[in-house]
Amino acid sequence: MGEDISAGDKISVAKTDRRVRADAQRNLDALIEAAKAVFASSGVDAPVRDIAEKAGVGVGTVYRHFPQRADLVAAVFRREIDACAAAAASLAATHPPREALDLWIERYVVFLATKRGLATALHSNNPVYADLPTRRNGQLIPALKLLLDAAVATGDVRPGVDPYDLLNAVGSLYMTVHDEESARSAQRMVSLLLDGLRYGAKPA
């Protein structure tokens, strides 16, 4: 017969399990944040060793969490979608409508920076990416609509702006960004685009 496990041993095992899970989660979070930064600067085809080094882990840890590069790319993209969507409610609660909209567009631009090389990946027919377009539209369109509706209500933005069209317009302006100069040019165009939202606005 096996020996009974004491209550103290059970507590010790539980604490060890929690510590292991916490360590694993920290490694996972560090990897996704490191990958986001590396993808933004070097594209989604950047060497895995660069990501591992930035995260402070071994290459083996990367592959243990993400057996395929596509798994890591998708994880970064999903996390950025979630963070960008969540930012809308936070900004709406802490800033005037027009300012909240402008700040959220800036946040969306940060999100776009993680997408370097992703367009090609999304058209690779890899099933890992299958849910990403739906997730993007399902979260970001309602987030932007919340901000647009608030800005329309205060007379800061003209009515009738489609959030889907606005997302795609901003995205299109950043499709050709490849260096600091083209990024500055895209930012100027986004500013002009946002200024255009005021045309026909009716002050509250």
Secondary structure as the mmCIF struct_conf table of DSSP 4:
data_model
#
loop_
_struct_conf.conf_type_id
_struct_conf.id
_struct_conf.beg_label_comp_id
_struct_conf.beg_label_asym_id
_struct_conf.beg_label_seq_id
_struct_conf.end_label_comp_id
_struct_conf.end_label_asym_id
_struct_conf.end_label_seq_id
HELX_LH_PP_P HELX_LH_PP_P1 GLY A 2 SER A 6
HELX_RH_AL_P HELX_RH_AL_P1 ALA A 7 SER A 42
TURN_TY1_P TURN_TY1_P1 VAL A 44 ASP A 45
BEND BEND1 ALA A 46 ALA A 46
HELX_RH_AL_P HELX_RH_AL_P2 VAL A 48 ALA A 55
TURN_TY1_P TURN_TY1_P2 GLY A 56 GLY A 56
BEND BEND2 VAL A 57 VAL A 57
HELX_RH_AL_P HELX_RH_AL_P3 VAL A 59 HIS A 65
BEND BEND3 PRO A 67 GLN A 68
HELX_RH_AL_P HELX_RH_AL_P4 ARG A 69 THR A 94
BEND BEND4 HIS A 95 HIS A 95
HELX_RH_AL_P HELX_RH_AL_P5 PRO A 97 ALA A 113
TURN_TY1_P TURN_TY1_P3 THR A 114 GLY A 117
HELX_RH_AL_P HELX_RH_AL_P6 LEU A 118 LEU A 122
TURN_TY1_P TURN_TY1_P4 HIS A 123 ASN A 125
HELX_RH_3T_P HELX_RH_3T_P1 PRO A 127 TYR A 129
TURN_TY1_P TURN_TY1_P5 ALA A 130 ASP A 131
HELX_RH_AL_P HELX_RH_AL_P7 LEU A 132 ALA A 153
TURN_TY1_P TURN_TY1_P6 THR A 154 GLY A 155
BEND BEND5 ASP A 156 VAL A 157
TURN_TY1_P TURN_TY1_P7 PRO A 159 GLY A 160
HELX_RH_AL_P HELX_RH_AL_P8 PRO A 163 LEU A 173
TURN_TY1_P TURN_TY1_P8 TYR A 174 THR A 176
BEND BEND6 ASP A 179 ASP A 179
HELX_RH_AL_P HELX_RH_AL_P9 GLU A 180 GLY A 196
TURN_TY1_P TURN_TY1_P9 LEU A 197 GLY A 200
#
